[in-house]
């Protein structure tokens, strides 16, 4: 699984990258803000985007909106990490199609649960799409 990790704080990016490596995810790239991440996503296909919510240039919410609004990228799963616990902001992110939300600080077990859930979601969507194609092709 190729994962793009986005956070403006170098230390948080490295914590996330090390956590991901410790639970077996090794194909990792990083970006320092949403704008840089979006540019990278235009050139490279990622299986998952993990982004901080509050960043300069383009924050996690704006990045999520750009990804969902882009036909090529719209199906990319997005996991947002943040210190933010405001329920209204979380609801807004859900309305914009976020696949998961983790509150900082968190550990590898919490991250692994979110990743497993997102992988299950993706497998179910793929299965549904294949069935739909099979029936309509019929």
GUKETOR-849124 format. One record per residue (C-alpha): residue in three letters; x, y, z. Coordinates in pm, 1 decimal, always signed. Layout:
BEGIN
ATOM | lose | xx | yy | zz
ATOM | ALA | X | Y | Z
...
END
This chain:
BEGIN
ATOM | lose | xx | yy | zz
ATOM | UNK | +0.0 | +0.0 | +0.0
ATOM | UNK | +147.9 | +332.0 | -111.7
ATOM | UNK | +73.8 | +602.7 | +147.3
ATOM | UNK | +123.7 | +980.2 | +133.8
ATOM | UNK | +166.8 | +1140.4 | +478.2
ATOM | UNK | +102.1 | +1515.6 | +500.6
ATOM | UNK | +186.2 | +1732.6 | +801.9
ATOM | UNK | +352.6 | +2072.5 | +828.8
ATOM | UNK | +539.0 | +1964.8 | +1144.2
ATOM | UNK | +847.1 | +1756.2 | +1059.9
ATOM | UNK | +838.7 | +1579.9 | +1397.7
ATOM | UNK | +474.9 | +1472.1 | +1354.1
ATOM | UNK | +542.8 | +1348.1 | +999.7
ATOM | UNK | +832.0 | +1139.8 | +1127.4
ATOM | UNK | +625.9 | +999.5 | +1415.7
ATOM | UNK | +356.0 | +899.4 | +1164.5
ATOM | UNK | +607.2 | +748.7 | +920.5
ATOM | UNK | +774.9 | +550.4 | +1200.7
ATOM | UNK | +437.0 | +427.5 | +1330.7
ATOM | UNK | +339.0 | +317.6 | +980.7
ATOM | UNK | +671.0 | +135.8 | +934.1
ATOM | UNK | +633.4 | -34.1 | +1271.7
ATOM | UNK | +298.7 | -183.1 | +1165.7
ATOM | UNK | +428.4 | -297.9 | +828.3
ATOM | UNK | +360.6 | -15.2 | +582.7
ATOM | UNK | +683.2 | +61.6 | +398.7
ATOM | UNK | +586.9 | +235.4 | +72.7
ATOM | UNK | +563.8 | +586.2 | +216.7
ATOM | UNK | +607.4 | +940.3 | +89.2
ATOM | UNK | +566.1 | +1271.2 | +267.5
ATOM | UNK | +452.8 | +1627.1 | +200.2
ATOM | UNK | +475.6 | +1940.3 | +413.6
ATOM | UNK | +133.3 | +2087.0 | +328.2
ATOM | UNK | -184.7 | +2017.6 | +135.0
ATOM | UNK | -75.6 | +2211.8 | -172.0
ATOM | UNK | +244.3 | +2006.3 | -206.6
ATOM | UNK | +48.5 | +1683.9 | -144.3
ATOM | UNK | -206.4 | +1768.8 | -412.6
ATOM | UNK | +76.2 | +1836.0 | -662.7
ATOM | UNK | +231.9 | +1497.5 | -575.7
ATOM | UNK | -103.6 | +1321.8 | -614.2
ATOM | UNK | -138.3 | +1461.7 | -966.5
ATOM | UNK | +182.0 | +1276.0 | -1065.0
ATOM | UNK | +174.3 | +960.5 | -848.5
ATOM | UNK | -102.4 | +719.9 | -751.8
ATOM | UNK | -141.3 | +663.3 | -377.9
ATOM | UNK | -352.6 | +398.5 | -207.3
ATOM | UNK | -408.2 | +621.8 | +96.7
ATOM | UNK | -368.6 | +985.3 | +195.3
ATOM | UNK | -305.0 | +1058.6 | +564.3
ATOM | UNK | -318.4 | +1431.0 | +633.4
ATOM | UNK | -309.4 | +1669.3 | +924.4
ATOM | UNK | -609.7 | +1899.5 | +947.4
ATOM | UNK | -443.8 | +2232.2 | +1035.4
ATOM | UNK | -164.2 | +2336.8 | +798.0
ATOM | UNK | -55.1 | +2647.3 | +605.6
ATOM | UNK | -104.9 | +2696.5 | +227.5
ATOM | UNK | -378.0 | +2429.9 | +201.8
ATOM | UNK | -518.9 | +2261.5 | +511.7
ATOM | UNK | -651.0 | +1905.7 | +540.1
ATOM | UNK | -1012.6 | +2006.3 | +474.6
ATOM | UNK | -918.2 | +2198.1 | +159.7
ATOM | UNK | -698.5 | +1907.5 | +45.3
ATOM | UNK | -988.0 | +1665.9 | +102.8
ATOM | UNK | -1216.1 | +1889.0 | -107.5
ATOM | UNK | -959.1 | +1910.6 | -387.9
ATOM | UNK | -910.2 | +1531.8 | -387.5
ATOM | UNK | -1286.2 | +1458.7 | -385.6
ATOM | UNK | -1342.3 | +1716.1 | -659.2
ATOM | UNK | -1078.7 | +1563.9 | -887.8
ATOM | UNK | -1209.6 | +1278.9 | -1104.2
ATOM | UNK | -873.3 | +1099.5 | -1111.7
ATOM | UNK | -819.6 | +1123.3 | -733.2
ATOM | UNK | -1174.0 | +1117.8 | -594.9
ATOM | UNK | -1167.7 | +749.5 | -491.5
ATOM | UNK | -842.9 | +781.5 | -292.0
ATOM | UNK | -911.6 | +703.9 | +75.5
ATOM | UNK | -833.4 | +994.8 | +309.2
ATOM | UNK | -753.1 | +965.2 | +680.9
ATOM | UNK | -733.2 | +1293.7 | +871.0
ATOM | UNK | -533.0 | +1329.5 | +1191.3
ATOM | UNK | -577.5 | +1628.1 | +1419.9
ATOM | UNK | -578.7 | +1762.8 | +1772.8
ATOM | UNK | -921.2 | +1900.7 | +1679.2
ATOM | UNK | -1213.2 | +1735.1 | +1857.4
ATOM | UNK | -1489.7 | +1975.3 | +1751.8
ATOM | UNK | -1781.2 | +1750.5 | +1650.7
ATOM | UNK | -1908.8 | +2003.8 | +1395.5
ATOM | UNK | -1571.6 | +2002.5 | +1216.7
ATOM | UNK | -1565.5 | +1622.2 | +1216.9
ATOM | UNK | -1922.6 | +1615.1 | +1075.1
ATOM | UNK | -1816.7 | +1860.6 | +804.7
ATOM | UNK | -1524.1 | +1634.5 | +711.7
ATOM | UNK | -1759.3 | +1335.9 | +691.6
ATOM | UNK | -1986.5 | +1532.5 | +458.1
ATOM | UNK | -1682.8 | +1598.2 | +237.3
ATOM | UNK | -1611.9 | +1224.7 | +216.7
ATOM | UNK | -1329.9 | +1161.6 | +464.7
ATOM | UNK | -1274.3 | +788.8 | +524.8
ATOM | UNK | -1140.6 | +817.5 | +878.2
ATOM | UNK | -1045.6 | +1059.2 | +1153.7
ATOM | UNK | -787.7 | +1009.3 | +1431.0
ATOM | UNK | -737.3 | +1248.1 | +1723.8
ATOM | UNK | -375.0 | +1322.7 | +1822.7
ATOM | UNK | -204.4 | +1184.1 | +2018.2
ATOM | UNK | -263.7 | +825.7 | +1908.4
ATOM | UNK | -67.8 | +501.3 | +1899.6
ATOM | UNK | +6.0 | +228.0 | +1647.2
ATOM | UNK | -293.3 | +18.6 | +1757.2
ATOM | UNK | -535.9 | +306.2 | +1693.6
ATOM | UNK | -374.1 | +378.9 | +1358.1
ATOM | UNK | -380.8 | +10.2 | +1259.4
ATOM | UNK | -754.9 | -13.2 | +1341.9
ATOM | UNK | -828.6 | +286.3 | +1117.1
ATOM | UNK | -616.0 | +146.8 | +834.6
ATOM | UNK | -781.7 | -195.2 | +862.2
ATOM | UNK | -1125.3 | -30.6 | +850.6
ATOM | UNK | -1031.5 | +176.3 | +545.0
ATOM | UNK | -886.5 | -131.5 | +370.3
ATOM | UNK | -1211.8 | -321.0 | +437.5
ATOM | UNK | -1413.4 | -25.2 | +300.6
ATOM | UNK | -1200.5 | -23.1 | -14.0
ATOM | UNK | -1232.5 | -400.3 | -63.6
ATOM | UNK | -1612.0 | -379.2 | -28.1
ATOM | UNK | -1632.9 | -89.9 | -276.1
ATOM | UNK | -1415.8 | -278.0 | -524.1
ATOM | UNK | -1631.1 | -590.2 | -485.6
ATOM | UNK | -1948.8 | -386.1 | -538.7
ATOM | UNK | -1803.3 | -222.3 | -847.7
ATOM | UNK | -1697.0 | -559.5 | -989.6
ATOM | UNK | -2042.2 | -709.4 | -928.2
ATOM | UNK | -2207.0 | -406.0 | -1084.6
ATOM | UNK | -1982.5 | -440.4 | -1390.2
ATOM | UNK | -2049.4 | -813.4 | -1412.7
ATOM | UNK | -2427.6 | -774.5 | -1393.0
ATOM | UNK | -2447.5 | -479.4 | -1631.1
ATOM | UNK | -2206.0 | -645.0 | -1873.2
ATOM | UNK | -2424.2 | -949.3 | -1879.5
END
